[in-house]
Each structure stands twice: as structure tokens, then as C-alpha cells.
Amino acid sequence: MADGPGFYSRAQLNYNSYLKVSQLLDLQQCLAEPEHHDEMLFIVIHQVYELWFKMILREIENAMAYMGERKLLRAHHFLRRVVEIQKLLVNQIHILETMTPIEFLGFRDHLNPASGFQSLQFRELEFIAGLKDEAYFAHFEDQDALESLRRRVSEPDLWQSFQGALRASGFDVPEENAHGVVTGTPARERVLGILRTIYSDPAAHMELYLIAEDLVDFDTQLGLWRFHHVSVVERVIGFKSGTGGSSGSGYLRGTVEKKCFPLLWEVRGLLGTDTGAGERVGESGRGCPFAH
């Protein structure tokens, strides 16, 4: 290993130097005076989230690159890793419930005007998954952060990469607009027809089917994280406004139903029927055993 700032010779290398443990443990700087015991917990949980967001972004980019190379099983491998990380994130949020509401209020005011809105990596995660909402730019003043978000908007996202894989496999997938949303009802129905073909015979299209289900799992876990997040927020602070000026739990609840890949959910209602892709099977409860 090369010598220099932040590097160690092979003889000096050990667990702590390799992982930069001393630097890592020095990053938790509490603001409350006098010090509040639970502020450390709050900081550690959110720093760990940012580390996992970094890993998720890396592996999604990896999976997209493999899709571009038509190595779909390798893409599947890394998307499965992303989903397993997401499961961990869902469970991790509940550690915050070990704070009582009054304990959180003991240091919450010191967080103003910081807000989860300002998590650059979480916004990048949404953008790379296709939820490219430029309204979030308003929450970032740092030019480097804004440049990162603009880059995510302009670059292909996960849905576009999947559609590229469909084209490479011989399916006639229509062109998309700049944000990866299929334009026009005929084009949308054509994509639904392609997905219906894949889901009707997974064995004949196994690699594409696996990727599609990875995307559904990603969507599921993201939705679960949002739901558990808002549940924890309401348990700890009730319906107070967010520190960054948001409506708090009201805003968070509005994000729970967001879907990154809505057509992958919609195609399920078209399976096992003789209807065309444009018909909505099960509307008003017709033909749907789960309808009430």
C-alpha cells in the first residue's frame, strides 16, 4: 500500500488503520448544550444510513452497467444486494423508537434548519430509480450537490436501463422522453404488452423476469421504508412540522404510495386474462378475488 496522507505501509496496516476507525469515531459531533445522551444515537443512525445509501447507489450503477453489457445475471446479483440492504434500512429506523418523545425534544431544536430533505444521496437514490423531481433542487444551496442532482436527472436511470435490456433482447420497446417516462398511450400499452409476455412465461424470459422482479422488490422495500419512517416520526414527534419547514408526517405519508416502476405493478392485473393490455382487469372488483 502506498505511503502518504491517509495511507499506511503494509507493516503498519491493521484493522483500525484499514477502516480509519479513529477518524470514523470522531465524526459524531453533538450540538446540544448541555450534552443530550440521545443525540449521539440520532447522529449515528443517520450517518449509517448515508453509508448504506452510498453502497446502494454504487450497486445500482453497477447493475445498470451490466444491463448495458447484456450480463443480466450479474445485474440481478447486485440488485439482490441492494434489496437486502434496503431490508436492513427498514429495520434500522425502529432503533429511533427507543427514544421517548420528550428525550428527542431535548435536542431537536438544535437540528434547525437541517432536514432530511437535504440528504443528497437519498435524492440521488430516488432520481436513479426514476423519481426525478426537480422541485427538490430548492432544498440544496451547495453547487456541488446541485450539480450531482442535475447529472442524475440527465443520465439514464434504472427503468431506462431495464428498457434497454428489453430492446437488446429483441423486444420493440418505444422511445422514452428525457426522464424515462414512456410517452403516449399507445407506447405505454406496448410496454405493458411486452411485460405481459415476460410475466406470462417467466421460464422463456428468465433473466428479464428476474430483473423485473428485482425492481419490484426495490420498489416494495422503498415503500416499506417510507411507511416505517413516517410511523416512527409520528410516534416520536406526532404531527409537528419538520425541522426543515416541511409538514412533517403529512409530507412523509404523501410519499408512501410513490412507485418507481408503476408498469411492473400494473401488468399483474393483466395476467391470466384474454383482455388486451389496455383493459384494467378487476376494476370495481370484477374478477378480483382480493377485492372487497
Secondary structure, DSSP 4 states (H G I P E B T S, - for coil): ---STT---TTT--HHHHTTHHHHHT------SS--HHHHHHHHHHHHHHHHHHHHHHHHHHHHHHHHTT-HHHHHHHHHHHHHHHHHHHHHGGGGGGS-HHHHHHHHGGGTT--GGG-HHHHHHHHHTT---GGGGGG---HHHHHHHHHHHHS--HHHHHHHHHHHTT--PPPB-TTSPBPSHHHHHHHHHHHHHHHH-GGGGHHHHHHHHHHHHHHHHHHHHHHHHHHHHHHHHTTPPPTTSS-THHHHHHHTT--S-HHHHHGGGGTTS-S-TTS-TTGGGTT-TT--
